[in-house]
Amino acid sequence: MDWSPVDNTTSIESRYKFEKPYPLPEWAKLIFSPAALAIIPNDYEMHGLSNNVIESFELYLDVLNNSKESLDRTDYIIAAQNRHSKNQQKNERTFNVLKAKLGLEDAS
């Protein structure tokens, strides 16, 4: 879970501590923020993870409600989103899911 740094100035970090972090691949380090939450949760951590998602979503809604100033930065936002998409294409899992659902040609 992450607020990938496209145009937000709000940082989100989990207030919950989890036992087993999930190591991010190199492509992910290029697009995710340093505060990205990548974990392999155990059964006891699911409540904290769920609360973390809810708190993040509530904060995200607050950011959206106050985002009118972002309209002046449209070109920057588009370039940042394109950079994110280009690096996300390096995610083999995403590619494999798309290939299974859409076929090789449309996934590429």
N, C-alpha and C positions, 0 to 999 in steps of 0.2 A: 504494500500500500504506500502510495506516495503522492505528494503534490509535485509533480514534475515541474521544474522551473521554466515555465514558458513566459508568463507575464505576472505571476503572483509575487507579491512582496511579503506575503504572510508565510511564515515557516510553521510547519506542523511537526511536532515530535511527540512520540508516544510517551505518556506518563506511566505506562506499564512496562515492566521489565519481563522479558521472555527468556527462557532457558536456552533455546537452540536457534541461533540466527542461521539464516540461509545465505550462503555466500553468493553474491551477485556476480554474474559473468561480466566480462569486460564491456560488451555492448551496453549493458544496463548501467554501468558506472558512468557512461557518457551522457545518459539522458535522465537518470533519476537523481534526486537531490541527496545530499549526504544524510538526510533524515529519513530516507526510505526505510520502510518497515518490511523486512523480508525475513520470515521466520518459518519454522516448522513447529506449529503449536502442539502441545500435548493436551490431553483431555482437560486438565485443570486450568489451562490458559485460555480456553475458548470464551469464557465470560469477559476477561480483560480484552481480548481481541475484539469481541463484539462491541464492547463499550468504546474502544478506540475508534472503530469504524463509525459509530453513531456520532461521537464527538467531532470527528473529522468532517463528516457530512454537514453537521450543524454549522461548523465554522466556514465550510465552503459556501453554504447558503448565505451566510452573512457577507462573505466576500462578493458573491454575485450581486447581492442587493446594493452594494456600494461600488460597483465596477464601471460606472458611466465614464470615468476618467480614462478608461482603457480604450475608448473609441478613437482617441487621438494617436494611438500607437498601433493601428491596424497592420501596417506593413511589418513592423517588428514582430507582432504576434504571429502573423502568417509565416514569416521566416523561421521563427522558433518552433512552431508546430510542424513545419516541413522537416526541420532538423530532427525533431523527436521521431517523426514517422520514419525517416530514413534510417535512423539507428534502431528503431523498433523492428524494422524488417530483418535485422540480424538475429532476432529471437527465433531460434529453431522451433520452439514449441508452437508459437503463433503460426509460423509457416506451415508446420505439419497439420495443424487443425484446419487452416484455410485449404490446404491441399486436399485433405480428406473430405471437406464439405463442398469445395468448389471445383476441384480438379487442378492438376498441375499448371495448366496454362493460365487460368484465372488467378491462381494463388501467386504466380510469379510477377 
